[in-house]
Amino acid sequence: EKKVVLITGCSSGIGLSLAVRLASDPDKTFKVYATMRNLAKKERLIECVKSLHKDTLDILQMDVTSWQSILDARDRVVEKRVDILVCNAGVGLMGPLEVQSLDSMRQILEVNLFGTIQTIQAFLPGMKARGQGHILVTGSTGGLQGLPFNEVYCASKFAIEGACESLAILLQHFNIHVSLVECGPVNTDFLVNLQKAELGDTSLQQVDDLTLNLYEKYLQHCGSVFQNAAQDTEDIVKVFLEAIQSPSPAFRYFTSGDVPPLTKLKATEPGGSRYINALSKTMFSSEEQ
Ligand code: NAD
């Protein structure tokens, strides 16, 4: 019997790659429900899987910010169960905190936090009733350590960590595993899709010069990190596979293979200043601080 997998946010990036990999498994181990908010964006996925058999992939509409849309997608799972749930949909928000509108901040939390939690809520009762299941969540380094100009994004990803860890403790009693796949920079549409304050934006006119100066440095740093150190989605998919195939999955996986040095630094120094100083130096190094 095939393992039924449902993935959110499959129109691009990690979700798309994971859906393609699982649906093209040579042993046809999986039946994949690749879900996306906007079905008009399904062409890319279809293009990647066009040589595949229909029996391993289905594409469903699902907007994680709409409870009705989540329930409709759940109803369309013909097996009437999901063995592996991958909460992957997410968006970024970048810029000086003082220019972020309440609406845009809410939107990030709606997708990243409540979207993830509501998706889990919809599939949890079924998993509990069957006494098995695996919930995987695409986590971020930004959920483990603060990053300047990403306050609200980090807040949403930190919140996910808390929700997942809390849930994992309880779900042990139901034979349901929870795993976070912690990603650093990945080559996806993430940077294109995120809401980002651009340096010429009128909204930035009210911001002080030092902040703008540091923001410019941050954007340069971010650009070079993505250019030089970003992983490909295939690397991320390998880690998802490892987690999915493990008989006793870990709670946390790091896609780079190990805990990033600065996350380690943060964990070993409770006072927190060493992490804050080290990150500031890394990002704004040409600035004497
Ligand atoms: P991406 O932008 O290519 O993919 C995100 C997907 O989520 C998109 O397909 C988007 O349409 C979808 N999405 C957005 N709002 C949605 C909604 N309301 N309902 C359903 N789907 C929605 O970027 P990605 O890098 O593949 O992102 C996937 C996950 O990885 C995100 O949770 C992101 O936070 C996380 N992540 C990405 C990086 C990175 O550097 N790319 C790093 C760490 C974590």
Boltz pocket constraint, residues with backbone or C-beta under 6 A from the ligand:
constraints:
  - pocket:
      binder: B
      contacts: [[A, 8], [A, 9], [A, 10], [A, 11], [A, 12], [A, 13], [A, 14], [A, 15], [A, 35], [A, 36], [A, 37], [A, 62], [A, 63], [A, 64], [A, 65], [A, 87], [A, 88], [A, 89], [A, 90], [A, 91], [A, 92], [A, 111], [A, 115], [A, 138], [A, 139], [A, 140], [A, 141], [A, 183], [A, 184], [A, 185], [A, 186], [A, 187], [A, 188], [A, 189], [A, 190], [A, 191], [A, 193]]
      max_distance: 6.0
